């Protein structure tokens, strides 16, 4: 399925961002909202809204089956993909995580079709309400495609922002992007530099 374009969506008390460059990296980024004793995707309806926001399912798709088991499996995939991409960045192996991602990718993705929308144009729809395995497969296959593409793999970056662990795909000219978001982490660093210079000027 096509990746989501960069955009933000507020879901419960968390702001989901879909600007990492790949669906699998957007899933990894959802761990940024995690607390020591709370899984952000576990709040009622949050995973379903994340699936829509990420573009995995069309907006009007019914997802009656989403429950705690879905959350646990998406959290497992998220953690495995996170281990894999960080291992690639650091030049090491993560064989156990690789095995799990490959297992998730083995399932078939949801079957799609084109239907006539309210305005008369064709829109994407699913043949049936997707099950968990199908949607996990979409994300896992995206990770497999990313990590087996040398050019894309070389663009993986860890955000340099303070206290930010996001991994993103650097598609900038010259591949010199330092932050997951220039408006967020980049702006915070610019503000911090300005304050340090102002403080030094008053010494």
C-alpha positions, 0 to 999 in steps of 0.5 A, a space after each residue: 500500500 502507498 505510504 502516508 505523506 507527512 502529516 500530523 494527527 492528534 490521537 487521544 493525548 498523543 500527537 501522531 506524526 507520519 513524517 519518518 519517510 516510511 510506514 514502518 518507521 512511523 510505527 517505530 516512532 509511536 514508541 516515543 509516546 510510551 511511558 514506563 507503565 503505559 503503551 500508547 497504542 493501547 488506549 481505546 481506539 488509538 491503534 485503529 486511528 493510527 492505522 487510518 492515519 498511517 494510510 494502512 486502511 481507508 478512513 471509512 474502513 470498519 475495524 471491529 476486531 481491534 483489541 488488546 491482542 492487536 496492540 500486543 502484536 503491533 507493539 512487538 513488530 514495532 520493537 523488532 523493526 526498531 531493533 533492526 533499523 538501529 542495528 543497520 545504522 550502527 553496523 551490527 546484526 539483530 538476528 532475532 528481530 529479523 526472524 520475527 519481522 520476516 515471519 510477520 511479512 509472510 502473511 498476505 496483505 489485505 485485498 484492495 479494490 477501487 470503488 466509486 466515492 461520494 464525488 463520483 471519483 474512484 477511491 481505494 477500499 478493502 474487500 473485507 475488514 482486514 485482520 491483524 495479520 494482514 495489516 502487520 504484513 503490510 508494515 513488515 513488508 515495508 520494513 523488508 523492502 526498506 532494509 533490503 534496498 541499499 540506497 534507502 538503507 543508506 539514508 536511515 538516520 537517528 535524530 540528533 535532537 536532545 532526548 529524541 530517538 526517532 529514526 527517519 529516512 533522509 531524503 534531503 539534497 546532500 543527505 545532511 538532514 540532522 533532525 527528524 523534524 526541522 520544525 520540532 527538534 531542529 527548532 528546539 536546538 536553534 532556540 537552545 543555541 540562541 539561549 546559550 549565546 545570549 547567556 554567554 554575552 551576559 557573562 
